[in-house]
């Protein structure tokens, strides 16, 4: 009797283990296959993987340089050439906005910076599928970049048809990067409005209203102010320069 109970217990344990393994395989096997390279990338996944690092690099570069990949009118600070988004070279005067359409300017900067890499990625995708025996018809179209809340979306209006035993058609491809740049430049625009009106901005007000933000103001000896806006959670950062209501040497409002 004891032996029979022992056998039943063993069978129950084995059954529980089998069920547990089944659940684990159901939930995790797709990820395991992908990580081991057992699941081939779709064309969409190929482009996302190929371009993601380049887009991230472009966004990080322009975020540290006031929204430009190659700043022309800038202040050098901590190893970065930071674009003036508001500037005057006169004393006592408020600054003039240098990039009135900042969001559109940044979108265009990203577009220009990744264009060559994007062409290479699509050519590489075509060659990769042709090596696997596919006939690939690729027609390249326009690219668009959108800064959206919490993400950056790059859309390629490229049409592609992949034919083997059957055909698969794509009318566009998209690459998505999780990033808070949209929110950060919205704060930058607000600060610039204060700079154009009063020659300064109260940064603590932003941090009181948005506790997840860190807004720093670094005054320089020539009257330039470096603003650094950082998302405390994601560590995404945007910084820019402004020069407004500057007093001559030896004078101050104190």
C-alpha positions in Angstrom: 0.0 0.0 0.0 2.8 2.4 1.0 4.7 1.4 -2.3 1.5 2.2 -4.3 1.1 5.6 -2.6 4.8 6.4 -3.4 4.3 5.6 -7.0 1.2 7.8 -7.2 3.2 10.7 -5.6 5.9 10.2 -8.2 3.4 10.3 -11.0 1.9 13.5 -9.7 5.3 15.2 -9.4 6.2 14.1 -12.9 2.8 15.4 -14.2 3.3 18.8 -12.5 6.8 19.1 -14.0 5.5 18.3 -17.5 2.8 20.9 -17.1 5.3 23.5 -15.8 7.7 22.7 -18.7 4.8 23.1 -21.2 3.9 26.5 -19.8 7.5 27.6 -19.9 7.9 26.5 -23.5 4.6 28.1 -24.5 5.6 31.5 -23.1 9.4 31.6 -23.7 10.2 29.4 -26.7 9.5 32.2 -29.2 11.9 34.5 -27.5 14.5 31.6 -27.1 14.2 30.8 -30.9 14.7 34.5 -31.8 17.7 34.9 -29.5 19.3 31.8 -31.0 18.6 33.0 -34.5 16.2 30.1 -35.2 13.4 32.5 -36.4 14.3 34.4 -39.5 13.8 38.2 -39.4 10.9 39.6 -41.4 11.9 42.5 -43.7 10.4 44.9 -41.2 12.5 43.5 -38.4 15.6 43.5 -40.6 15.2 47.3 -41.2 14.5 48.0 -37.5 17.5 46.1 -36.4 19.8 47.6 -39.1 18.9 51.3 -38.5 18.1 51.5 -34.8 21.6 52.1 -33.6 22.3 54.8 -36.2 19.1 56.6 -35.3 19.9 56.4 -31.6 23.4 57.8 -32.3 21.9 60.7 -34.4 19.4 61.6 -31.7 22.0 61.5 -28.9 24.3 63.7 -30.9 21.8 66.4 -31.8 20.3 66.3 -28.3 23.7 67.4 -26.8 24.2 70.0 -29.5 21.0 72.1 -29.3 19.1 70.1 -32.1 21.8 70.2 -34.8 24.1 67.5 -36.1 26.7 70.1 -37.2 26.0 73.4 -35.2 27.0 76.6 -37.0 26.3 79.2 -34.3 27.3 77.6 -31.0 28.9 77.9 -27.6 31.4 75.2 -26.6 30.6 73.6 -23.3 31.9 70.4 -21.7 33.2 69.1 -25.0 30.0 69.8 -27.0 29.3 72.6 -29.5 25.9 73.7 -28.3 23.7 75.6 -30.8 22.2 78.9 -29.8 18.4 78.6 -30.0 18.0 82.2 -28.9 20.7 84.9 -29.3 21.5 88.6 -29.3 24.9 90.2 -29.5 23.6 93.5 -28.1 23.6 94.6 -24.4 20.3 95.0 -22.6 18.3 93.4 -25.4 16.3 90.2 -25.3 17.3 87.5 -27.7 15.9 86.5 -31.1 14.8 83.0 -31.7 17.2 81.2 -34.0 15.1 78.1 -34.8 11.5 79.1 -34.8 10.4 75.6 -35.9 12.6 73.5 -33.6 10.7 70.3 -33.9 10.7 70.3 -37.7 14.3 71.3 -37.8 15.3 68.3 -35.6 13.2 66.0 -37.7 15.0 67.2 -40.8 18.4 66.8 -39.1 17.7 63.2 -38.3 16.4 62.6 -41.8 19.5 63.9 -43.4 21.9 62.2 -41.0 20.5 58.7 -41.5 19.7 58.9 -45.2 22.9 57.1 -46.5 22.7 54.4 -43.8 19.0 53.8 -44.6 19.8 53.2 -48.3 22.5 50.8 -47.3 20.2 48.9 -45.0 17.5 48.4 -47.7 20.2 47.3 -50.2 21.5 44.9 -47.6 18.0 43.5 -47.0 17.4 43.0 -50.7 20.7 41.1 -51.1 20.1 39.0 -47.9 16.7 37.8 -49.2 18.0 37.2 -52.7 20.7 34.9 -51.2 17.9 32.9 -49.6 16.3 32.3 -53.0 13.8 35.2 -53.1 13.0 37.4 -56.0 13.0 40.9 -54.6 11.5 43.9 -56.3 12.3 47.1 -54.3 11.2 50.6 -55.2 12.5 53.3 -52.9 10.3 56.3 -51.9 10.4 59.2 -49.6 11.4 59.0 -45.9 9.6 61.0 -43.1 10.7 61.5 -39.5 8.2 62.3 -36.7 8.9 63.3 -33.1 5.9 62.0 -31.1 5.2 61.7 -27.4 7.7 59.1 -25.9 8.9 57.9 -29.3 10.5 58.8 -32.7 9.0 57.2 -35.8 10.8 57.0 -39.1 8.7 55.9 -42.0 10.1 54.8 -45.4 7.6 54.8 -48.2 9.5 52.0 -49.9 7.6 49.4 -51.7 8.9 45.8 -51.8 7.7 42.5 -53.1 9.3 39.2 -51.9 8.5 36.2 -54.1 9.5 32.6 -53.6 6.8 29.9 -53.3 4.4 32.8 -52.6 4.6 36.6 -52.6 4.6 39.1 -49.8 4.2 42.8 -50.4 5.2 45.7 -48.2 4.0 49.3 -49.0 6.1 51.0 -46.3 8.6 50.3 -43.5 8.8 51.9 -40.1 11.5 52.2 -37.4 10.5 53.2 -33.9 12.9 54.5 -31.2 11.6 54.9 -27.7 12.8 58.4 -26.7 11.4 61.5 -24.8 12.9 64.1 -27.1 9.4 65.4 -28.1 8.7 66.3 -24.4 12.2 67.7 -23.8 12.0 70.1 -26.8 8.5 71.2 -25.7 10.1 72.4 -22.4 13.0 74.0 -24.4 10.4 75.9 -26.5 8.8 77.2 -23.3 12.2 78.3 -21.8 13.0 80.1 -25.1 9.7 82.0 -24.8 10.8 83.2 -21.4 14.2 84.2 -22.8 12.7 86.2 -25.6 10.3 88.0 -23.2 12.3 88.5 -20.0 15.9 87.4 -20.8 15.8 84.5 -18.3 13.7 81.5 -17.2 12.9 80.1 -13.8 13.9 76.5 -14.0 12.5 75.4 -10.6 9.0 76.0 -11.8 9.4 73.3 -14.4 10.8 70.8 -11.9 7.9 71.6 -9.5 5.4 70.9 -12.2 7.2 68.0 -13.8 9.0 66.1 -10.9 10.5 63.6 -13.4 12.5 66.4 -15.1 15.8 68.0 -14.1 16.3 71.4 -15.6 19.7 73.0 -15.1 20.8 76.6 -15.9 24.5 77.2 -16.4 25.5 80.9 -16.6 28.7 81.7 -18.6 30.9 84.7 -18.2 30.0 86.1 -21.7 26.3 86.2 -20.9 25.5 82.9 -22.5 23.2 80.5 -20.6 23.4 76.7 -21.1 20.1 75.0 -20.4 20.2 71.2 -19.7 16.9 69.3 -19.6 17.0 65.7 -18.4 14.4 63.1 -17.9 15.3 61.5 -14.6 13.7 58.2 -15.5 15.0 57.6 -19.0 18.1 59.8 -18.8 17.2 61.3 -22.2 18.7 64.8 -22.3 18.4 67.9 -24.4 20.6 71.0 -24.0 20.9 74.3 -25.8 22.4 77.8 -25.5 20.8 81.2 -25.2 22.2 84.7 -24.9 19.7 87.3 -23.7 19.6 90.6 -21.7 23.4 90.7 -21.3 25.0 93.5 -19.2 28.3 95.1 -20.1 31.3 94.1 -18.0 31.2 95.8 -14.6 27.5 96.3 -14.7 24.7 94.1 -13.2 21.1 94.4 -12.1 22.1 93.8 -8.5 
